[in-house]
Amino acid sequence: MMTPLPIATPLLPHRRLSAQFSKQRSVKLESSQPAGSFQLRGIGLICQRAGATHFAGPCGSNAGFAAAVAGLGLHKRQAWGKLSAHPN
């Protein structure tokens, strides 16, 4: 069984939304993930299931950072940098 990369994050009641909809509403604090966003959940799972051995990609986005965190968590070789559609 794989150990998931994301951590358990808090689910907190949201009073204003609960009052507005007359039903209990909560918010999930995904900003407490090691990558700072929910994207580690999907990217980490894909990388684990695919059996990735190397990681490469852009580093200027939340998704890129989540992939870098996944690579670290899986102890894989990585290469990150600025990618351009118009190389010089």
Biopython code that builds the backbone (N, CA, C, O; Angstrom):
import numpy as np
from Bio.PDB.StructureBuilder import StructureBuilder

atoms = [
    (1, "MET", "N", (0.839, -1.190, 0.000)),
    (1, "MET", "CA", (0.000, 0.000, 0.000)),
    (1, "MET", "C", (0.883, 1.252, 0.000)),
    (1, "MET", "O", (1.869, 1.330, 0.732)),
    (2, "MET", "N", (0.512, 2.221, -0.828)),
    (2, "MET", "CA", (1.290, 3.465, -0.927)),
    (2, "MET", "C", (0.971, 4.390, 0.249)),
    (2, "MET", "O", (-0.174, 4.492, 0.690)),
    (3, "THR", "N", (2.005, 5.053, 0.737)),
    (3, "THR", "CA", (1.795, 6.098, 1.733)),
    (3, "THR", "C", (1.453, 7.374, 0.988)),
    (3, "THR", "O", (2.232, 7.815, 0.143)),
    (4, "PRO", "N", (0.298, 7.986, 1.278)),
    (4, "PRO", "CA", (-0.070, 9.203, 0.548)),
    (4, "PRO", "C", (0.889, 10.351, 0.838)),
    (4, "PRO", "O", (1.375, 10.495, 1.959)),
    (5, "LEU", "N", (1.154, 11.155, -0.167)),
    (5, "LEU", "CA", (2.022, 12.324, 0.006)),
    (5, "LEU", "C", (1.321, 13.470, 0.732)),
    (5, "LEU", "O", (1.936, 14.106, 1.588)),
    (6, "PRO", "N", (0.053, 13.756, 0.420)),
    (6, "PRO", "CA", (-0.585, 14.863, 1.133)),
    (6, "PRO", "C", (-0.880, 14.489, 2.582)),
    (6, "PRO", "O", (-1.013, 13.314, 2.927)),
    (7, "ILE", "N", (-0.977, 15.501, 3.404)),
    (7, "ILE", "CA", (-1.303, 15.292, 4.813)),
    (7, "ILE", "C", (-2.799, 15.517, 5.031)),
    (7, "ILE", "O", (-3.475, 16.123, 4.200)),
    (8, "ALA", "N", (-3.296, 15.026, 6.145)),
    (8, "ALA", "CA", (-4.691, 15.288, 6.514)),
    (8, "ALA", "C", (-4.801, 16.771, 6.874)),
    (8, "ALA", "O", (-4.007, 17.286, 7.662)),
    (9, "THR", "N", (-5.771, 17.438, 6.303)),
    (9, "THR", "CA", (-5.949, 18.874, 6.566)),
    (9, "THR", "C", (-7.275, 19.107, 7.277)),
    (9, "THR", "O", (-8.211, 18.323, 7.122)),
    (10, "PRO", "N", (-7.358, 20.180, 8.055)),
    (10, "PRO", "CA", (-8.568, 20.433, 8.834)),
    (10, "PRO", "C", (-9.782, 20.775, 7.962)),
    (10, "PRO", "O", (-9.663, 21.396, 6.906)),
    (11, "LEU", "N", (-10.928, 20.353, 8.435)),
    (11, "LEU", "CA", (-12.215, 20.703, 7.845)),
    (11, "LEU", "C", (-12.947, 21.499, 8.911)),
    (11, "LEU", "O", (-13.322, 20.961, 9.953)),
    (12, "LEU", "N", (-13.150, 22.790, 8.645)),
    (12, "LEU", "CA", (-13.728, 23.688, 9.650)),
    (12, "LEU", "C", (-15.107, 24.190, 9.231)),
    (12, "LEU", "O", (-15.337, 24.469, 8.054)),
    (13, "PRO", "N", (-16.016, 24.304, 10.183)),
    (13, "PRO", "CA", (-17.339, 24.838, 9.862)),
    (13, "PRO", "C", (-17.246, 26.292, 9.410)),
    (13, "PRO", "O", (-16.450, 27.064, 9.945)),
    (14, "HIS", "N", (-18.053, 26.658, 8.437)),
    (14, "HIS", "CA", (-18.107, 28.032, 7.937)),
    (14, "HIS", "C", (-19.472, 28.607, 8.325)),
    (14, "HIS", "O", (-20.489, 28.283, 7.712)),
    (15, "ARG", "N", (-19.480, 29.449, 9.334)),
    (15, "ARG", "CA", (-20.745, 29.955, 9.894)),
    (15, "ARG", "C", (-21.577, 30.733, 8.887)),
    (15, "ARG", "O", (-22.787, 30.526, 8.789)),
    (16, "ARG", "N", (-20.940, 31.625, 8.140)),
    (16, "ARG", "CA", (-21.699, 32.466, 7.212)),
    (16, "ARG", "C", (-22.355, 31.645, 6.101)),
    (16, "ARG", "O", (-23.533, 31.835, 5.798)),
    (17, "LEU", "N", (-21.592, 30.736, 5.499)),
    (17, "LEU", "CA", (-22.182, 29.891, 4.455)),
    (17, "LEU", "C", (-23.253, 28.963, 5.022)),
    (17, "LEU", "O", (-24.271, 28.716, 4.375)),
    (18, "SER", "N", (-23.024, 28.451, 6.230)),
    (18, "SER", "CA", (-24.021, 27.597, 6.862)),
    (18, "SER", "C", (-25.318, 28.360, 7.076)),
    (18, "SER", "O", (-26.400, 27.825, 6.833)),
    (19, "ALA", "N", (-25.221, 29.612, 7.533)),
    (19, "ALA", "CA", (-26.418, 30.431, 7.746)),
    (19, "ALA", "C", (-27.097, 30.763, 6.424)),
    (19, "ALA", "O", (-28.324, 30.730, 6.329)),
    (20, "GLN", "N", (-26.308, 31.081, 5.408)),
    (20, "GLN", "CA", (-26.859, 31.454, 4.110)),
    (20, "GLN", "C", (-27.642, 30.301, 3.473)),
    (20, "GLN", "O", (-28.674, 30.532, 2.844)),
    (21, "PHE", "N", (-27.167, 29.071, 3.629)),
    (21, "PHE", "CA", (-27.812, 27.926, 3.000)),
    (21, "PHE", "C", (-28.680, 27.121, 3.974)),
    (21, "PHE", "O", (-29.270, 26.105, 3.606)),
    (22, "SER", "N", (-28.745, 27.594, 5.216)),
    (22, "SER", "CA", (-29.507, 26.883, 6.262)),
    (22, "SER", "C", (-29.111, 25.412, 6.339)),
    (22, "SER", "O", (-29.947, 24.537, 6.563)),
    (23, "LYS", "N", (-27.856, 25.170, 6.155)),
    (23, "LYS", "CA", (-27.311, 23.814, 6.164)),
    (23, "LYS", "C", (-25.830, 23.912, 6.526)),
    (23, "LYS", "O", (-25.159, 24.874, 6.152)),
    (24, "GLN", "N", (-25.325, 22.921, 7.249)),
    (24, "GLN", "CA", (-23.923, 22.942, 7.650)),
    (24, "GLN", "C", (-23.001, 22.973, 6.429)),
    (24, "GLN", "O", (-23.096, 22.112, 5.555)),
    (25, "ARG", "N", (-22.109, 23.968, 6.373)),
    (25, "ARG", "CA", (-21.101, 24.087, 5.316)),
    (25, "ARG", "C", (-19.739, 24.193, 5.986)),
    (25, "ARG", "O", (-19.599, 24.827, 7.032)),
    (26, "SER", "N", (-18.739, 23.569, 5.376)),
    (26, "SER", "CA", (-17.386, 23.574, 5.929)),
    (26, "SER", "C", (-16.391, 23.965, 4.854)),
    (26, "SER", "O", (-16.693, 23.919, 3.661)),
    (27, "VAL", "N", (-15.200, 24.351, 5.291)),
    (27, "VAL", "CA", (-14.103, 24.647, 4.370)),
    (27, "VAL", "C", (-12.921, 23.765, 4.740)),
    (27, "VAL", "O", (-12.682, 23.482, 5.914)),
    (28, "LYS", "N", (-12.191, 23.337, 3.727)),
    (28, "LYS", "CA", (-11.015, 22.480, 3.902)),
    (28, "LYS", "C", (-9.772, 23.351, 3.759)),
    (28, "LYS", "O", (-9.638, 24.071, 2.770)),
    (29, "LEU", "N", (-8.878, 23.301, 4.711)),
    (29, "LEU", "CA", (-7.685, 24.155, 4.704)),
    (29, "LEU", "C", (-6.517, 23.471, 4.001)),
    (29, "LEU", "O", (-5.571, 23.010, 4.639)),
    (30, "GLU", "N", (-6.603, 23.417, 2.684)),
    (30, "GLU", "CA", (-5.564, 22.764, 1.885)),
    (30, "GLU", "C", (-4.270, 23.563, 1.848)),
    (30, "GLU", "O", (-3.240, 23.046, 1.415)),
    (31, "SER", "N", (-4.303, 24.805, 2.290)),
    (31, "SER", "CA", (-3.073, 25.609, 2.306)),
    (31, "SER", "C", (-2.064, 25.066, 3.314)),
    (31, "SER", "O", (-0.906, 25.482, 3.311)),
    (32, "SER", "N", (-2.486, 24.146, 4.173)),
    (32, "SER", "CA", (-1.550, 23.560, 5.132)),
    (32, "SER", "C", (-0.827, 22.333, 4.564)),
    (32, "SER", "O", (-0.046, 21.695, 5.270)),
    (33, "GLN", "N", (-1.083, 21.999, 3.292)),
    (33, "GLN", "CA", (-0.343, 20.925, 2.620)),
    (33, "GLN", "C", (1.129, 21.325, 2.482)),
    (33, "GLN", "O", (1.433, 22.517, 2.443)),
    (34, "PRO", "N", (2.045, 20.363, 2.409)),
    (34, "PRO", "CA", (3.459, 20.702, 2.251)),
    (34, "PRO", "C", (3.741, 21.594, 1.031)),
    (34, "PRO", "O", (4.668, 22.404, 1.060)),
    (35, "ALA", "N", (2.952, 21.449, -0.031)),
    (35, "ALA", "CA", (3.147, 22.283, -1.223)),
    (35, "ALA", "C", (2.338, 23.572, -1.152)),
    (35, "ALA", "O", (2.443, 24.407, -2.051)),
    (36, "GLY", "N", (1.538, 23.756, -0.114)),
    (36, "GLY", "CA", (0.772, 24.984, 0.046)),
    (36, "GLY", "C", (-0.526, 25.029, -0.739)),
    (36, "GLY", "O", (-1.199, 26.061, -0.740)),
    (37, "SER", "N", (-0.904, 23.940, -1.410)),
    (37, "SER", "CA", (-2.153, 23.945, -2.166)),
    (37, "SER", "C", (-2.691, 22.527, -2.315)),
    (37, "SER", "O", (-2.002, 21.552, -2.016)),
    (38, "PHE", "N", (-3.916, 22.431, -2.775)),
    (38, "PHE", "CA", (-4.584, 21.144, -2.973)),
    (38, "PHE", "C", (-3.929, 20.319, -4.077)),
    (38, "PHE", "O", (-4.171, 19.115, -4.166)),
    (39, "GLN", "N", (-3.114, 20.935, -4.908)),
    (39, "GLN", "CA", (-2.608, 20.255, -6.102)),
    (39, "GLN", "C", (-1.697, 19.075, -5.792)),
    (39, "GLN", "O", (-1.506, 18.203, -6.641)),
    (40, "LEU", "N", (-1.135, 19.036, -4.591)),
    (40, "LEU", "CA", (-0.307, 17.892, -4.224)),
    (40, "LEU", "C", (-1.137, 16.612, -4.204)),
    (40, "LEU", "O", (-0.608, 15.537, -4.487)),
    (41, "ARG", "N", (-2.419, 16.703, -3.877)),
    (41, "ARG", "CA", (-3.264, 15.507, -3.828)),
    (41, "ARG", "C", (-3.295, 14.799, -5.177)),
    (41, "ARG", "O", (-3.024, 13.600, -5.251)),
    (42, "GLY", "N", (-3.619, 15.517, -6.234)),
    (42, "GLY", "CA", (-3.719, 14.904, -7.555)),
    (42, "GLY", "C", (-2.383, 14.570, -8.164)),
    (42, "GLY", "O", (-2.182, 13.461, -8.659)),
    (43, "ILE", "N", (-1.468, 15.516, -8.133)),
    (43, "ILE", "CA", (-0.158, 15.309, -8.754)),
    (43, "ILE", "C", (0.612, 14.202, -8.038)),
    (43, "ILE", "O", (1.235, 13.359, -8.682)),
    (44, "GLY", "N", (0.569, 14.206, -6.720)),
    (44, "GLY", "CA", (1.268, 13.172, -5.960)),
    (44, "GLY", "C", (0.717, 11.788, -6.249)),
    (44, "GLY", "O", (1.478, 10.833, -6.405)),
    (45, "LEU", "N", (-0.600, 11.676, -6.322)),
    (45, "LEU", "CA", (-1.228, 10.381, -6.596)),
    (45, "LEU", "C", (-0.869, 9.883, -7.997)),
    (45, "LEU", "O", (-0.555, 8.708, -8.187)),
    (46, "ILE", "N", (-0.920, 10.784, -8.968)),
    (46, "ILE", "CA", (-0.570, 10.398, -10.345)),
    (46, "ILE", "C", (0.884, 9.916, -10.413)),
    (46, "ILE", "O", (1.172, 8.895, -11.038)),
    (47, "CYS", "N", (1.783, 10.640, -9.779)),
    (47, "CYS", "CA", (3.200, 10.270, -9.809)),
    (47, "CYS", "C", (3.433, 8.935, -9.110)),
    (47, "CYS", "O", (4.222, 8.116, -9.583)),
    (48, "GLN", "N", (2.756, 8.711, -7.993)),
    (48, "GLN", "CA", (2.904, 7.441, -7.282)),
    (48, "GLN", "C", (2.365, 6.286, -8.122)),
    (48, "GLN", "O", (3.037, 5.266, -8.274)),
    (49, "ARG", "N", (1.174, 6.437, -8.662)),
    (49, "ARG", "CA", (0.560, 5.357, -9.434)),
    (49, "ARG", "C", (1.315, 5.057, -10.722)),
    (49, "ARG", "O", (1.379, 3.908, -11.157)),
    (50, "ALA", "N", (1.882, 6.084, -11.324)),
    (50, "ALA", "CA", (2.607, 5.901, -12.580)),
    (50, "ALA", "C", (3.979, 5.280, -12.355)),
    (50, "ALA", "O", (4.618, 4.821, -13.302)),
    (51, "GLY", "N", (4.431, 5.265, -11.115)),
    (51, "GLY", "CA", (5.759, 4.732, -10.826)),
    (51, "GLY", "C", (6.855, 5.610, -11.393)),
    (51, "GLY", "O", (7.887, 5.108, -11.840)),
    (52, "ALA", "N", (6.643, 6.911, -11.380)),
    (52, "ALA", "CA", (7.615, 7.849, -11.939)),
    (52, "ALA", "C", (8.985, 7.652, -11.301)),
    (52, "ALA", "O", (9.102, 7.475, -10.088)),
    (53, "THR", "N", (10.019, 7.685, -12.140)),
    (53, "THR", "CA", (11.387, 7.546, -11.639)),
    (53, "THR", "C", (12.153, 8.859, -11.713)),
    (53, "THR", "O", (13.131, 9.047, -10.988)),
    (54, "HIS", "N", (11.717, 9.771, -12.584)),
    (54, "HIS", "CA", (12.344, 11.083, -12.721)),
    (54, "HIS", "C", (11.235, 12.126, -12.856)),
    (54, "HIS", "O", (10.164, 11.840, -13.391)),
    (55, "PHE", "N", (11.499, 13.311, -12.376)),
    (55, "PHE", "CA", (10.554, 14.409, -12.475)),
    (55, "PHE", "C", (11.228, 15.573, -13.192)),
    (55, "PHE", "O", (12.384, 15.893, -12.915)),
    (56, "ALA", "N", (10.510, 16.200, -14.109)),
    (56, "ALA", "CA", (11.014, 17.399, -14.781)),
    (56, "ALA", "C", (9.827, 18.276, -15.103)),
    (56, "ALA", "O", (8.752, 17.774, -15.434)),
    (57, "GLY", "N", (10.008, 19.572, -15.010)),
    (57, "GLY", "CA", (8.898, 20.452, -15.338)),
    (57, "GLY", "C", (9.159, 21.893, -14.982)),
    (57, "GLY", "O", (10.250, 22.241, -14.531)),
    (58, "PRO", "N", (8.156, 22.738, -15.184)),
    (58, "PRO", "CA", (8.284, 24.155, -14.876)),
    (58, "PRO", "C", (8.225, 24.384, -13.370)),
    (58, "PRO", "O", (7.615, 23.601, -12.641)),
    (59, "CYS", "N", (8.848, 25.438, -12.915)),
    (59, "CYS", "CA", (8.857, 25.700, -11.473)),
    (59, "CYS", "C", (8.088, 26.961, -11.110)),
    (59, "CYS", "O", (8.097, 27.360, -9.946)),
    (60, "GLY", "N", (7.434, 27.591, -12.052)),
    (60, "GLY", "CA", (6.790, 28.873, -11.766)),
    (60, "GLY", "C", (5.311, 28.805, -11.478)),
    (60, "GLY", "O", (4.591, 29.766, -11.748)),
    (61, "SER", "N", (4.828, 27.690, -10.935)),
    (61, "SER", "CA", (3.396, 27.596, -10.654)),
    (61, "SER", "C", (3.162, 26.730, -9.428)),
    (61, "SER", "O", (4.064, 26.027, -8.972)),
    (62, "ASN", "N", (1.943, 26.785, -8.895)),
    (62, "ASN", "CA", (1.593, 25.922, -7.771)),
    (62, "ASN", "C", (1.684, 24.459, -8.163)),
    (62, "ASN", "O", (2.140, 23.631, -7.374)),
    (63, "ALA", "N", (1.253, 24.133, -9.378)),
    (63, "ALA", "CA", (1.304, 22.748, -9.837)),
    (63, "ALA", "C", (2.745, 22.274, -9.958)),
    (63, "ALA", "O", (3.050, 21.139, -9.590)),
    (64, "GLY", "N", (3.634, 23.116, -10.465)),
    (64, "GLY", "CA", (5.045, 22.768, -10.563)),
    (64, "GLY", "C", (5.657, 22.537, -9.189)),
    (64, "GLY", "O", (6.430, 21.598, -8.994)),
    (65, "PHE", "N", (5.311, 23.390, -8.249)),
    (65, "PHE", "CA", (5.830, 23.240, -6.895)),
    (65, "PHE", "C", (5.281, 21.970, -6.254)),
    (65, "PHE", "O", (6.006, 21.267, -5.550)),
    (66, "ALA", "N", (4.003, 21.670, -6.494)),
    (66, "ALA", "CA", (3.412, 20.440, -5.962)),
    (66, "ALA", "C", (4.124, 19.216, -6.531)),
    (66, "ALA", "O", (4.359, 18.248, -5.808)),
    (67, "ALA", "N", (4.466, 19.247, -7.801)),
    (67, "ALA", "CA", (5.195, 18.134, -8.413)),
    (67, "ALA", "C", (6.590, 18.007, -7.800)),
    (67, "ALA", "O", (7.075, 16.895, -7.589)),
    (68, "ALA", "N", (7.231, 19.132, -7.518)),
    (68, "ALA", "CA", (8.552, 19.101, -6.886)),
    (68, "ALA", "C", (8.460, 18.494, -5.487)),
    (68, "ALA", "O", (9.319, 17.702, -5.099)),
    (69, "VAL", "N", (7.435, 18.857, -4.735)),
    (69, "VAL", "CA", (7.235, 18.288, -3.402)),
    (69, "VAL", "C", (6.966, 16.785, -3.514)),
    (69, "VAL", "O", (7.464, 16.004, -2.703)),
    (70, "ALA", "N", (6.180, 16.378, -4.517)),
    (70, "ALA", "CA", (5.923, 14.951, -4.741)),
    (70, "ALA", "C", (7.228, 14.223, -5.030)),
    (70, "ALA", "O", (7.460, 13.138, -4.498)),
    (71, "GLY", "N", (8.081, 14.804, -5.865)),
    (71, "GLY", "CA", (9.367, 14.193, -6.172)),
    (71, "GLY", "C", (10.236, 14.021, -4.941)),
    (71, "GLY", "O", (10.880, 12.987, -4.764)),
    (72, "LEU", "N", (10.252, 15.036, -4.093)),
    (72, "LEU", "CA", (11.016, 14.938, -2.846)),
    (72, "LEU", "C", (10.450, 13.848, -1.951)),
    (72, "LEU", "O", (11.191, 13.055, -1.370)),
    (73, "GLY", "N", (9.109, 13.818, -1.848)),
    (73, "GLY", "CA", (8.462, 12.827, -1.000)),
    (73, "GLY", "C", (8.687, 11.408, -1.480)),
    (73, "GLY", "O", (8.734, 10.474, -0.679)),
    (74, "LEU", "N", (8.827, 11.244, -2.786)),
    (74, "LEU", "CA", (9.052, 9.917, -3.359)),
    (74, "LEU", "C", (10.539, 9.612, -3.552)),
    (74, "LEU", "O", (10.897, 8.540, -4.040)),
    (75, "HIS", "N", (11.411, 10.564, -3.166)),
    (75, "HIS", "CA", (12.869, 10.410, -3.264)),
    (75, "HIS", "C", (13.308, 10.099, -4.697)),
    (75, "HIS", "O", (14.044, 9.142, -4.939)),
    (76, "LYS", "N", (12.844, 10.922, -5.645)),
    (76, "LYS", "CA", (13.163, 10.723, -7.058)),
    (76, "LYS", "C", (14.059, 11.845, -7.567)),
    (76, "LYS", "O", (14.088, 12.940, -7.005)),
    (77, "ARG", "N", (14.790, 11.553, -8.644)),
    (77, "ARG", "CA", (15.627, 12.572, -9.291)),
    (77, "ARG", "C", (14.720, 13.615, -9.919)),
    (77, "ARG", "O", (13.648, 13.293, -10.433)),
    (78, "GLN", "N", (15.157, 14.875, -9.874)),
    (78, "GLN", "CA", (14.330, 15.955, -10.378)),
    (78, "GLN", "C", (15.139, 16.951, -11.187)),
    (78, "GLN", "O", (16.340, 17.122, -10.976)),
    (79, "ALA", "N", (14.457, 17.607, -12.118)),
    (79, "ALA", "CA", (15.034, 18.721, -12.878)),
    (79, "ALA", "C", (13.931, 19.744, -13.056)),
    (79, "ALA", "O", (12.875, 19.430, -13.605)),
    (80, "TRP", "N", (14.162, 20.958, -12.601)),
    (80, "TRP", "CA", (13.139, 22.007, -12.677)),
    (80, "TRP", "C", (13.754, 23.255, -13.277)),
    (80, "TRP", "O", (14.939, 23.525, -13.084)),
    (81, "GLY", "N", (12.963, 24.003, -13.992)),
    (81, "GLY", "CA", (13.458, 25.230, -14.568)),
    (81, "GLY", "C", (12.401, 25.939, -15.370)),
    (81, "GLY", "O", (11.267, 25.475, -15.489)),
    (82, "LYS", "N", (12.784, 27.059, -15.914)),
    (82, "LYS", "CA", (11.861, 27.848, -16.732)),
    (82, "LYS", "C", (11.762, 27.215, -18.108)),
    (82, "LYS", "O", (12.770, 27.018, -18.786)),
    (83, "LEU", "N", (10.544, 26.898, -18.513)),
    (83, "LEU", "CA", (10.306, 26.354, -19.834)),
    (83, "LEU", "C", (9.700, 27.430, -20.722)),
    (83, "LEU", "O", (8.882, 28.227, -20.263)),
    (84, "SER", "N", (10.086, 27.458, -21.961)),
    (84, "SER", "CA", (9.596, 28.474, -22.865)),
    (84, "SER", "C", (9.068, 27.835, -24.139)),
    (84, "SER", "O", (9.652, 26.880, -24.650)),
    (85, "ALA", "N", (7.976, 28.357, -24.643)),
    (85, "ALA", "CA", (7.433, 27.877, -25.927)),
    (85, "ALA", "C", (8.268, 28.401, -27.081)),
    (85, "ALA", "O", (8.188, 27.884, -28.196)),
    (86, "HIS", "N", (9.076, 29.434, -26.814)),
    (86, "HIS", "CA", (9.888, 30.055, -27.853)),
    (86, "HIS", "C", (11.351, 30.084, -27.422)),
    (86, "HIS", "O", (11.855, 31.133, -27.023)),
    (87, "PRO", "N", (12.047, 28.926, -27.497)),
    (87, "PRO", "CA", (13.449, 28.915, -27.075)),
    (87, "PRO", "C", (14.306, 29.779, -27.996)),
    (87, "PRO", "O", (14.056, 29.874, -29.198)),
    (88, "ASN", "N", (15.304, 30.395, -27.414)),
    (88, "ASN", "CA", (16.221, 31.250, -28.183)),
    (88, "ASN", "C", (17.325, 30.447, -28.806)),
    (88, "ASN", "O", (18.186, 31.005, -29.487)),
]
sb = StructureBuilder()
sb.init_structure("model")
sb.init_model(0)
sb.init_chain("A")
sb.init_seg("    ")
for serial, (resi, resn, name, xyz) in enumerate(atoms, 1):
    if name == "N":
        sb.init_residue(resn, " ", resi, " ")
    sb.init_atom(name, np.array(xyz, "f"), 0.0, 1.0, " ", f" {name:<3s}", serial, name[0])
structure = sb.get_structure()
